[in-house]
Amino acid sequence: MKQHHLFIALAVLLLAMLAWLALRPQATPSVPADQAQSQQAAPGVGGAAPYPRGPAPAGGDHPGDFDPASLDPDAIASLRGAREFGDPRTPPIGRSEPGEQATPEELADPQKYAEFEARQERKIKRAYVVEAAKYVAQLRADIERGKAMGIPADEIAKVEEKARRIEAMRASLLAADPALLDGGQPAAP
C-alpha cells in the first residue's frame, strides 16, 4: 500500500515538472519561418527590435543604438539603490493627527451633534484665515521677486489674481465672523 502512495506522489511530481517545463517562459522566443525571413529583410518590423524605431532623434543615433560601455556605473548603482531602498531625498510620509471625534452624547442628540459640526466648520475657517494671511504674504514676495527677475507680466498677473482671490475669501470669512482671528466664540447671528 505504501508503494502505491509513493508511486502516485512521484507521478504527480513528474506531471508538475512537465507542466512547469511546458509553461515556463523560454529564453528565446520561437519565430515561425515566414516571420524569420521578414525580420532578416526588414529589421525592426514584426517584433525583431525591442521597440519600434522611428526617425533618428536630434543626437543622430536611434534610441536602441548605444554602447553599453558608455553607461555611467555610478548612475546605475544609484538607480539600483533607489529601487531597492528608496530615494533618500524623498520626504517622509506625514501623518496628520486624528481630528476631534464626536462624543457618544453628541452622536445621540441631534442638537449637540449640530453644535459639534459647527465647531468643526469654525476650526476649518479659522485655519484658512490664519494660513491665508501667511500664504498671501509669501505670494506677494514671490510677485516682487518675479518682477525683479523679469518674469512676463501675464505670469505675474496670474499670481496676483490668485492672491486677490485668497484675500477676498479671507475677508468674506472675517466679515461673517470677525472672532475667527482671536479664536474666540463665534459672532452671534
Sequence and secondary structure as in RCSB ss.txt:
>XXXX:A:sequence
MKQHHLFIALAVLLLAMLAWLALRPQATPSVPADQAQSQQAAPGVGGAAPYPRGPAPAGGDHPGDFDPASLDPDA
IASLRGAREFGDPRTPPIGRSEPGEQATPEELADPQKYAEFEARQERKIKRAYVVEAAKYVAQLRADIERGKAMG
IPADEIAKVEEKARRIEAMRASLLAADPALLDGGQPAAP
>XXXX:A:secstr
 HHHHHHHHHHHHHHHHHHHHHHS  SS    HHHHHHHHHSTTSSS SSS   S  TTSS TT   GGGS HHH
HHHHHHHHHH  TTS             HHHHH HHHHHHHHHHHHHHHHHHHHHHHHHHHHHHHHHHHHHHHHT
  HHHHHHHHHHHHHHHHHHHHHHHH GGGTTT      
